[in-house]
Every structure is written in structure tokens, then in C-alpha cells.
Amino acid sequence: MVNIEELKFDEKGLIPAIVVDAESKRVLTLAYMNRESLATSIRERRTCFWSRSRKELWRKGGTSGNVQHIVSITADCDRDALTVEVVKEGPACHLGTDSCFHNPVYVNPGRNPFSLEGLMELLLDRKANGKEGSYTTYLFEKGLDKILKKIGEESTEVIIAAKAEDKKETVYEIADLAYHVMVLMAQAGISLLDVKKELEGRHVIDHKVKQEKMTE
């Protein structure tokens, strides 16, 4: 384990901290820590940074509630930069997005992997900024009733395809349904983490039920 005193802070007493989602491994934000904020982060097991603009400690989520619970802190080979893996509550960015990094500068068309997190970022951007000719923007403009109507329609399509035992069509319709459900999530302010936590809770319950049945 590296001691704080072994880290290399810059001439202003700061060290960059790259915050990463411990589950998705997505980069959430770049912030800075000094010795005090790093020690506070370790002691409280939640991110605490040094605000360069306000010249004071900044506990992430102190006012927004979007707390980041620390899983690990790792120094690089030169010990002058940190990665901080966290489990976050709510968006990481003050703009309400999952990550601060959501403005593409260049994307290699041959290497652009899909992720649910990336799709959710796109949906949130369409909701906040809109885009002419975008179907997603159209749904947000029409509002909740239109989104719910589409979810009902797509649910029916999934049932029809599944009843016909057409795997390819069923996958296609499930994808349509999943997209529209995620549009609803963005509309309602529900994150992927919210759903994941709910499923994790049900997994625990299901595990307990199985245990009880095995002991009967």
C-alpha cells in the first residue's frame, strides 16, 4: 500500500484524481485532491476533492445528494496521479449526466462499442438539448403519454413475436421495447443504477427464498 506522503503533489499541493465507475469502468470525471481531501476521502469512504475555483474542500454530493462511495484508490507508476473507483448515487456531472465526459471529439467508426450507459447518455442529451429530426427528441417533445403508448405497442409486438416462436423477431422487438423503456427512464429521472439496485435487492430475496425451500 502506498502512503499519502509517498504521492507526488504538484506545486499547488494538488494531485489529479480520475474517478471511474467501479461497475461499468466508465470514466466519470476528473477532479483534484490535496492531502487533506484525500485523507478525508479515505476516512469517510466517499469522494472529497479540492475545489480550485472556491479554494475549499468539496464533498461530492454534499448539496446534490449524488454521493460517490469509494471502492479503491490507486496511484499511477509515477505516483503523481490517482484513479478512484466508486459506486455512485446519481449522476456524476453537475449537468445531470452520468459522466462529465459526454462531448465526443472523435469517434473511430470501426471501434465504437455499444453500451446501455452510452445509450442512456444519448437519451439524456436528446432530452436536454434536442436534435432536429431525431425520433428520440420527438418522443420527449410529445411527452409521457406518447412514450407510454409506444411502450404498450412494443410490449404487444414482443408478445406476438414470442408466441410465434420467432427468435429473430422477438430479439428485434425486445430491443425496441428496451429502447422505449429507457426513454421513459430518462423522462422520469430513473437511472440504470436505480434499476440495477432494485434487481440486486430482488436477487437477495430470491436467494433467501431458495435457501428457505432447501431447508424445508
C-alpha positions, 0 to 999 in steps of 0.5 A: 500500500502506498502512503499519502506522503509517498504521492507526488503533489504538484506545486499547488499541493494538488494531485489529479484524481480520475474517478471511474465507475467501479461497475461499468469502468466508465470514466466519470470525471476528473477532479483534484485532491490535496492531502487533506481531501484525500485523507478525508476521502479515505476516512469517510469512504466517499469522494472529497476533492479540492475545489480550485475555483472556491479554494475549499474542500468539496464533498461530492454530493454534499448539496446534490445528494449524488454521493460517490462511495469509494471502492479503491484508490490507486496511484499511477507508476509515477505516483503523481496521479490517482484513479478512484473507483466508486459506486455512485448515487446519481449522476456524476456531472453537475449537468445531470449526466452520468459522466462529465465526459459526454462531448465526443471529439472523435469517434473511430467508426470501426471501434465504437462499442455499444453500451446501455450507459452510452445509450442512456447518455444519448437519451439524456442529451436528446432530452436536454438539448434536442436534435432536429429530426431525431425520433428520440427528441420527438418522443420527449417533445410529445411527452409521457403519454406518447412514450407510454403508448409506444411502450404498450405497442412494443410490449404487444409486438414482443408478445406476438413475436414470442408466441410465434416462436420467432427468435429473430423477431422477438430479439428485434422487438425486445430491443425496441421495447428496451429502447422505449423503456429507457426513454421513459427512464430518462423522462422520469429521472430513473437511472440504470443504477436505480434499476440495477439496485432494485434487481440486486435487492430482488436477487437477495430475496430470491436467494433467501427464498431458495435457501428457505425451500432447501431447508424445508 
